[in-house]
Amino acid sequence: MAAVGPAVLRPARAYARLGANEKIILGVIGTGGMGTRHLEALSVNPNCTVAAVCDVFRPRYENAIDVVGKLSGKAPKGYQDFRKVLDRKDIDAIFVPTPDHWHPLITIMGCEAGKDVYVEKPACPTVAEGRAMINAARRYGRIVQLGTQQRSMTIFQEAMNVIHSGRLGPITSATAWIGTNGWGAGESPGPVPEGLDWDMWLGPAPWAPYSPQRHYGFMGCHDYARGGQLTNWGVHLIDIVHWGIGREKPLSVQAVGGNYLGGAGADNYDNIEVLFEYEGCTVTWEQRHNSVYAGHAYGIKFNGTKGELIVDRNTFDVFPESLGIKRYVGEPERSWAHPPHHDNFFECIKTRKRPAAEIEQGVRSTVAVLLAGIALKVRRKLNWDAEAERFIGDEQANRYLSRPYRAPWHL
């Protein structure tokens, strides 16, 4: 069954009558690695109750029931079809830590069902789907938070205070970097594991026979994720770039890359270099072997006219030392899920204010890396019209801005 519209909005309790001290009732859709990290944090969060868990792979949602039951003292109900979670009128909000290709549709259907939504990054595999997510949030008046939790981390907030104070001077360039892809080439198709609804796992993506590489290594396949680390870590890091430079709309993008050691999967490259042009600023993405800046093996570097700041999730450094800004050491990262980001979402459910990683902002950070992936495919500089969300004078590149959905699913 596909999503249908216009839907009749069924307001969640949170929208109509959720009290300031009342717990938010949650459904978590997708209970793999990241989903379990969310559940571990949510199960002990006094602001919420996990009432439903869902995964197309039965052993995963059965494990999720155990995890929540042991940590919270109350086991949730388990489902294999996410639509049954959306049908529950007691559910105020959903978490969507599914594979990337499901993010847009479950978010949109969640909004249609009157749920607020926390969706993992990247927001979407294509630009058109991102726009549809924003439109759904606006049309149905929903709070939608992207899982770019660095927006809620103190270390990045402190780094932004330095950058926006002007002590580095105007920021004229920025760089984000990470290591190479970790997903190998090759598939070994086999029987579908017992308890897995493979057709539902594929959902709107093209039909393909089951293989463990697709199931467990989906980030290495463009049917499900558009670019390996480019879209995995790229969204996190480019999001901080946007925050720092105060710009979210690239003017142009060009990219080169290759599998120079033959290590990455057929859909991804080991080494990637991207150059973005923003108003008043250039931005680069570097995906390399052994790429380190001032001891930071990944992160973001902001270059101003008076100095530079280099930040990751642990520390930030400012150069030159004559600026008098000492190394800042943040709190250890205790969970990928980062409970303060959850709490920001819950607060916004009750106040109806926009969250720290609101969906439109999150989509723009996702779009930037999607544009880089398209430039990598077409191998030329692309000029971007951010208002029209189209490349200027390049219809071949524009064909990558959307993707067909496999019936019966549709946006």
C-alpha positions in Angstrom: 0.0 0.0 0.0 1.4 3.4 -0.9 1.2 6.7 0.8 -1.9 8.5 -0.3 -2.8 12.2 -0.1 -4.2 14.5 0.8 -4.5 12.6 4.1 -6.9 13.4 6.9 -4.7 14.7 9.7 -5.1 12.9 13.0 -3.5 15.2 15.6 -1.2 13.5 18.1 -1.7 14.1 21.8 1.5 16.2 21.7 -0.1 18.6 19.3 -3.4 19.0 21.0 -3.1 18.5 24.8 0.3 17.2 25.9 1.1 18.7 29.3 4.4 20.2 30.2 5.3 17.4 32.5 3.6 14.6 30.6 5.7 11.9 28.9 5.8 11.8 25.1 4.7 8.4 23.7 7.1 7.1 21.0 7.3 4.6 18.3 10.8 3.7 16.9 10.9 2.4 13.4 14.2 0.7 12.5 16.0 -1.1 15.3 19.4 -2.0 13.8 22.6 -0.5 15.1 21.7 3.2 15.2 18.1 2.3 16.2 19.4 0.4 19.2 21.6 3.2 20.3 18.5 5.5 20.2 16.5 2.9 22.2 19.2 2.6 24.9 19.0 6.4 25.5 15.2 6.8 25.1 14.4 3.9 27.4 15.9 5.8 30.4 14.9 9.3 29.3 12.3 10.6 31.8 10.7 12.7 29.0 9.3 9.8 27.0 8.0 6.3 26.9 8.8 3.9 24.1 5.5 2.2 23.4 6.2 0.6 20.0 9.2 -0.7 18.1 9.3 -1.8 14.5 11.7 -3.5 12.1 11.2 -5.5 8.9 13.6 -8.1 10.4 11.7 -9.8 13.3 14.8 -10.8 15.3 15.7 -7.1 15.5 12.4 -5.9 16.8 12.3 -8.8 19.2 15.7 -7.7 20.5 14.4 -4.2 20.7 11.5 -5.3 22.9 14.0 -6.9 25.3 16.3 -3.8 25.3 13.5 -1.4 26.2 11.9 -3.8 28.7 15.1 -4.3 30.6 16.1 -0.7 30.7 12.6 0.9 31.3 10.8 -1.9 33.1 8.0 -1.9 30.5 8.2 -3.8 27.2 6.9 -2.1 24.1 4.8 -3.7 21.4 6.7 -5.0 18.4 5.7 -4.7 14.7 7.1 -5.7 11.3 5.0 -3.1 9.3 5.6 0.6 10.2 2.1 1.5 9.1 0.7 -0.2 12.2 2.8 2.1 14.3 1.4 5.1 12.4 -2.1 3.8 13.0 -1.8 4.0 16.7 -3.5 7.2 17.9 -1.6 7.1 21.2 1.8 7.6 19.6 2.9 11.2 19.7 6.1 11.0 17.7 8.2 8.5 15.8 11.9 8.0 15.4 13.1 6.8 11.9 16.6 5.3 12.1 16.0 3.1 9.0 18.3 2.8 6.0 18.4 6.0 4.0 16.1 5.1 1.2 13.2 4.9 3.6 13.7 8.2 5.4 11.6 10.4 3.1 8.5 8.3 2.8 8.2 7.3 6.5 8.7 10.9 7.5 6.0 12.1 5.1 3.6 9.4 6.1 4.3 10.1 9.8 3.5 13.8 9.2 0.3 12.8 7.5 -0.6 10.6 10.4 -0.2 13.5 12.8 3.1 12.4 14.3 6.1 14.5 15.0 9.2 12.9 13.5 12.9 12.5 14.4 14.6 11.1 11.3 18.2 10.1 11.0 20.5 11.7 8.6 21.0 12.0 5.7 17.5 13.4 5.3 17.0 11.9 1.8 18.7 10.2 -1.2 17.5 12.9 -3.6 16.8 16.6 -3.7 13.1 16.2 -4.7 12.5 13.9 -1.7 14.0 16.5 0.6 11.6 19.1 -0.7 8.7 16.7 -0.2 9.7 16.2 3.4 9.8 19.9 4.1 6.4 20.4 2.4 4.9 17.6 4.5 6.2 19.1 7.7 4.8 22.5 6.8 1.5 21.2 5.5 0.7 19.2 8.6 2.3 21.4 11.1 4.7 18.8 12.4 8.0 19.1 14.3 10.6 17.3 12.3 14.1 17.0 13.7 17.1 15.6 11.7 19.6 13.4 13.5 22.5 15.9 13.0 23.1 15.8 16.7 26.2 17.9 16.5 23.9 20.9 16.6 23.1 20.0 20.2 26.7 19.3 21.2 28.3 21.9 23.5 31.7 21.7 21.7 30.2 22.8 18.4 28.1 25.5 20.1 31.3 26.9 21.7 33.1 26.7 18.4 30.3 28.7 16.8 30.6 31.3 19.5 34.2 31.9 18.6 33.6 32.0 14.8 30.6 34.3 15.0 32.3 36.6 17.5 34.5 37.8 14.6 37.8 37.1 16.4 38.9 35.0 13.4 37.8 37.7 11.0 35.4 37.0 8.1 35.4 33.3 7.2 36.5 33.1 3.5 37.0 29.3 3.3 36.2 26.1 5.1 37.2 22.4 4.8 35.5 19.3 6.0 37.3 15.9 5.9 37.0 12.2 6.7 38.7 9.0 5.8 37.8 6.6 3.0 34.8 4.4 2.4 34.6 1.1 4.4 32.2 -0.8 2.2 33.8 -3.3 -0.2 32.8 -4.4 -3.7 31.1 -7.7 -4.5 27.8 -9.4 -3.6 27.0 -13.0 -2.6 23.2 -13.4 -3.1 21.5 -16.0 -1.0 18.3 -17.0 0.7 16.3 -14.4 2.6 17.0 -14.9 6.4 14.0 -16.2 8.4 12.0 -13.4 9.8 13.0 -10.8 7.2 10.4 -9.2 5.0 12.9 -8.4 2.1 10.2 -6.8 -0.1 9.4 -4.3 2.7 13.1 -3.7 3.4 13.5 -2.7 -0.3 10.3 -0.6 -0.2 10.5 2.1 -2.8 14.0 1.0 -4.0 14.4 -1.1 -7.1 13.9 -4.8 -6.7 17.1 -6.8 -6.1 17.8 -10.3 -4.8 18.8 -10.6 -1.2 22.4 -10.4 -0.3 24.0 -9.7 3.1 26.1 -6.9 1.5 22.9 -5.0 0.6 21.2 -5.8 3.9 24.0 -4.9 6.3 26.1 -2.7 4.0 23.4 -0.6 2.5 25.6 2.5 2.7 27.8 1.1 0.0 25.0 0.8 -2.6 23.4 3.8 -4.4 20.0 2.1 -4.4 19.8 2.9 -0.7 22.4 5.6 0.1 23.9 8.1 -2.3 27.6 8.1 -1.6 29.1 6.1 1.3 31.0 8.5 3.6 30.1 11.4 1.4 26.5 11.2 2.6 27.1 9.4 5.9 29.7 11.7 7.6 29.4 14.4 4.9 26.0 15.6 6.2 27.3 15.9 9.7 30.4 17.9 8.8 28.9 20.1 6.0 26.1 20.9 8.4 28.7 22.4 10.8 30.3 24.3 7.8 26.9 25.8 7.0 26.4 26.9 10.6 29.8 28.5 10.7 29.8 30.3 7.4 26.1 31.4 7.8 25.4 30.0 4.3 23.3 27.0 3.3 23.0 27.4 -0.5 25.9 26.5 -2.8 26.3 28.4 -6.0 28.4 25.8 -7.8 30.0 22.4 -7.2 32.7 20.3 -8.9 34.2 17.0 -7.8 36.8 14.4 -8.7 37.7 11.1 -7.2 38.6 7.4 -7.8 39.3 4.0 -6.4 43.1 4.3 -6.7 43.7 1.3 -4.5 40.6 -0.7 -5.7 39.1 -0.8 -2.2 35.7 0.8 -2.3 32.5 -0.6 -3.7 31.4 -0.1 -7.3 29.0 2.7 -6.2 31.5 4.7 -4.2 35.1 6.1 -4.4 37.9 5.9 -1.8 39.3 9.3 -2.6 37.0 12.3 -3.3 37.8 16.0 -3.6 34.9 18.4 -3.8 34.9 22.2 -4.3 31.8 24.2 -3.4 31.3 27.9 -4.1 29.1 29.8 -1.6 28.4 33.5 -1.5 31.6 35.0 -0.1 33.2 31.7 0.7 34.7 28.5 -0.8 34.2 25.1 0.9 36.0 21.8 0.2 35.2 18.2 1.1 38.2 15.9 1.4 37.9 12.1 1.6 41.4 10.7 1.8 43.7 8.1 3.3 45.4 9.4 6.5 44.1 12.9 6.3 45.0 14.8 9.5 44.9 18.5 10.4 46.6 19.6 13.6 46.0 16.1 15.1 42.4 15.9 14.0 41.7 12.8 11.9 38.3 14.2 10.8 36.5 17.4 11.3 36.0 20.9 10.0 38.5 23.7 9.5 37.4 27.4 9.2 39.8 29.9 7.7 39.3 33.5 8.6 41.3 36.6 7.7 42.8 36.7 11.2 43.0 33.0 12.1 41.6 29.5 11.8 39.6 27.1 14.0 39.7 23.3 13.7 37.0 21.3 15.4 35.8 17.7 15.8 33.6 16.1 18.4 36.3 16.0 21.1 38.3 19.3 20.8 38.8 22.5 18.9 42.0 24.4 18.3 42.5 28.0 17.2 45.6 29.3 15.4 47.6 31.4 15.6 48.3 31.2 19.4 48.6 35.0 19.5 44.8 35.1 19.3 44.9 33.8 22.9 42.1 31.2 22.4 43.2 28.0 24.2 42.3 24.4 23.1 38.7 23.6 24.1 38.1 20.0 25.3 34.5 18.8 25.2 32.6 16.2 27.1 33.3 12.6 25.9 30.8 11.4 23.4 28.8 8.8 25.4 26.3 7.8 22.7 25.9 8.3 19.0 22.3 9.1 19.8 23.2 12.1 22.0 20.3 12.5 24.5 20.4 16.3 24.5 19.4 16.2 20.9 16.5 14.0 21.9 15.6 16.5 24.7 15.6 19.4 22.2 13.1 17.4 20.1 10.9 16.7 23.0 10.9 20.3 24.2 9.9 21.4 20.7 7.1 18.9 20.6 5.6 20.6 23.6 6.3 24.2 22.7 5.9 23.8 18.9 9.1 25.8 18.4 11.5 24.7 15.6 14.2 22.3 16.8 18.0 22.6 16.7 18.2 20.5 13.5 14.9 21.5 11.8 14.1 19.6 8.7 14.6 22.4 6.2 18.0 23.2 7.6 18.8 19.4 7.6 17.7 19.0 4.0 20.0 21.8 2.9 23.0 20.2 4.5 22.0 16.9 2.9 21.4 18.6 -0.5 25.0 20.0 -0.6 26.6 16.5 -0.4 24.0 15.1 -2.9 25.1 17.8 -5.3 28.7 16.7 -4.8 27.8 13.2 -5.6 26.0 14.3 -8.8 29.1 16.3 -9.8 31.2 13.3 -9.3 29.0 11.3 -11.7 28.9 13.8 -14.5 32.5 15.0 -14.1 32.0 18.7 -14.6 31.3 21.9 -12.8 27.7 22.4 -12.0 26.0 25.7 -11.3 23.1 25.5 -8.8 19.9 27.5 -8.6 19.0 27.0 -4.9 15.6 28.6 -5.2 14.5 26.5 -8.1 16.4 23.5 -6.8 17.7 22.8 -10.3 21.1 22.9 -12.0 21.4 25.7 -14.4 21.5 24.6 -18.1 22.3 20.9 -17.4 19.4 18.6 -17.9 21.6 15.5 -17.7 22.6 16.5 -14.1 19.0 17.4 -13.3 17.9 13.8 -13.9 19.7 12.8 -10.7 17.6 15.2 -8.6 14.8 12.6 -8.2 14.4 8.8 -8.4 11.5 6.6 -9.4 9.7 4.7 -6.6 8.9 1.0 -7.0 5.2 0.3 -7.0 3.1 0.5 -5.0 5.1 3.1 -3.1 5.0 6.7 -4.1 5.6 10.2 -2.6 
